[in-house]
Amino acid sequence: QFLIICVRTIFSEFLFRGSSKARLNNHQEAIIDFDKSIEIDPSYAKAYFFRGGSKLAEKDPIGACNDWKKAASLGDKRATSLVSVIATKLYHMYKQLVMKNLLFALLFIPLMSF
């Protein structure tokens, strides 16, 4: 039981330290601490959620989305909402891109065939 308490304390320290570093915009070091907390307890959703925020700040949107999806799958409600919003925005962006390409094809391809 003592070992469990020690591991939990170390986990909390990494999580707290990572959060503190993220608040100071030291996201690279925050990610390292979040990685260590996830290594100790891979089922703790908030560690993935926080690490996702730091990854986004470090211009790694794919890594951020992957972390938020993992946090959502572990039951984090904020991550679930965030993933839903991102998916909706991506869908609308894709739809706009398809419509622009369709418009381009309708307007310019007939002119190119001459």
Stockholm file with secondary structure:
# STOCKHOLM 1.0

chainA/1-114         QFLIICVRTIFSEFLFRGSSKARLNNHQEAIIDFDKSIEIDPSYAKAYFFRGGSKLAEKDPIGACNDWKKAASLGDKRATSLVSVIATKLYHMYKQLVMKNLLFALLFIPLMSF
#=GR chainA/1-114 SS CHHHHHHHHHHHHHHHHHHHHHHTTCHHHHHHHHHHHHHHCTTCHHHHHHHHHHHHHTTCHHHHHHHHHHHHHTTCHHHHHHHHHHHHHHHHHHHHHHHHHHHHHHHHHHHHTC
#=GC SS_cons         CHHHHHHHHHHHHHHHHHHHHHHTTCHHHHHHHHHHHHHHCTTCHHHHHHHHHHHHHTTCHHHHHHHHHHHHHTTCHHHHHHHHHHHHHHHHHHHHHHHHHHHHHHHHHHHHTC
//
